[in-house]
Amino acid sequence: MAILVVGSVAFDAIETPSGRRDRCLGGAATYFSLAASNFTSVRVIGVVGEDFGPEEESVLTRRQIDTRGIEHVPGKSFFWSGSYMKNLNEAQTLNTELNVFQSFSPKIPPEYQDSEYLFLANIDPLLQEDVRRKMPRVKMVCGDTMNYWIKDHADNLARVLKGLDVLLINDGEAKMLAKDNNLLSAAQKVLDMGPKALVVKHGEYGATAFFGSHSFSGGDGAVTVPFRAPALPLAEVVDPTGAGDSFAGGFFGYIASQPALTPAVFRRAMFYGGVMGSFAVERFGTERLQNLQPKEIEERFALFRQLSHLD
Amino acid sequence: MAILVVGSVAFDAIETPSGRRDRCLGGAATYFSLAASNFTSVRVIGVVGEDFGPEEESVLTRRQIDTRGIEHVPGKSFFWSGSYMKNLNEAQTLNTELNVFQSFSPKIPPEYQDSEYLFLANIDPLLQEDVRRKMPRVKMVCGDTMNYWIKDHADNLARVLKGLDVLLINDGEAKMLAKDNNLLSAAQKVLDMGPKALVVKHGEYGATAFFGSHSFSGGDGAVTVPFRAPALPLAEVVDPTGAGDSFAGGFFGYIASQPALTPAVFRRAMFYGGVMGSFAVERFGTERLQNLQPKEIEERFALFRQLSHLD
């Protein structure tokens, strides 16, 4: 079943203790699509400038990602530059140039209309809301956001949250959104804002899913106990950029590949999220995700199980 | 099989966002013993002053903890006062009075000589070494330490580490000990210092066990993949004091209750550690641990499994 993702397609300049890259293909929609493409078909909506050529496009199309929704306009693509020299767990933004993204107005190609799954990557909640409205018949919607929208665009974000099945954010964002420093009570407050489930990403400590009182259609019973998926302890995190988007891609890609969203499917999706995040950070940018093999993914899934299961 | 524990028996004054207590029975050996007593018989070595009376002693003896190794001397017991008002994850020490602990010289009663398991709680490495030497025939030794000994008593600590089967410390301590900020490579460096296994406690994110190239006797094969046990998301952490010692008590108590230390037993022990830590923080001091029922422990163990297992 196809996932439609709307979000940024960008170029990144990144420095980490392992080295630096002046120009990597990046952006939330790119990481998400590459990760999800291992599980299901993916369609991208985004905007790029003249610096995004056939070489960049082929990174996506080689993975059978549908790029017909990537609009090409005059100018330069979204550019982000960040450093992890001080802290591998949190990027220090050195520069952000919105460029063509500034006037991004998502257009949905007719071929995308039958998408059953929708991922709203971290962009202006007004755009998230717009795309959500244009896709009224999707079966499931997941979304991301960040501190900037939580702080300064709370009302717009609140409307997006009401329409989400799953919100995927990190610890700090969840606590900021709920104005509560305890993870569990913060999660309950976020769930009261609309999402049926909340996935909180803890970086090197994995991720926790919290469930509201709504149940998912097709489920095999209501889930109320949170679920914790591990992260893989890695000897070297080469570049943390895109780990969260890759998690989302593995998570949602796996769900979209399954006939129904049962609690067991949700739990496995959390593991596949962790698996894709663990691959993403092993190399710079999307390098590791570009050539992943199904066998590698299944081996790592087995490792995640071994890492966390009693028997 | 009996565990002998050497460590502090103390009084604590604690303030947290949930309230305050001016005088709780505390100390690492107390938390450890109460937690471990749910699984096996426990014998304590420590020192107390005249303020430690029959009422305090009965907290331990009611749980069948052998207190004959607690030496009573003139003066006041170890006193610690701490605040968690700023940060629930890290105590701010307001006051430490060593009192009778200052001249503590552990003496092992003849009745304790046949103990098969030894836990060296967080005390001066010289004392840990001394007790270890006096118990040459124990089957397994676990130990704890803290930043103070790591920084200023490194040579003494190094000798203790060589004799340990399992070292249990937290993230910050592991990284400080290894002088390495990456958890996995820090763990490998710590394992090179002697312990056969390292358990790193992550507070609200659970704990990870790392294994060296040595295997445990009685094991069903060498373990090399780390193991991650979850922590329970709690709506209110009333008092974090003693969580780590309670983890150690659950972990080591379960191991001592089993006929052999297999990888499966080690993994279950990690879960029981998390279970006991989760109980400890639900009330002030040792209040919650004093009256725990076996049924509550098994229910929570099942919850930890549900929280982390795919099926």
Interface residues (C-beta under 8 A of the other chain):
Chain A: L88 N181 N182 L183 L184 S185 A187 Q188 H202 E204 Y205 G206 T208 F210 V225 P226 F227 R228 A229 P230 P233 L234 A235 E236 V237 A264 R267 R268 F271 L303 R305 Q306 L307 S308 H309 L310 D311
Chain B: L88 N181 N182 L183 L184 S185 A187 Q188 H202 E204 Y205 G206 T208 F210 V225 P226 F227 R228 A229 P230 P233 L234 A235 E236 V237 A264 R267 R268 F271 L303 R305 Q306 L307 S308 H309 L310 D311
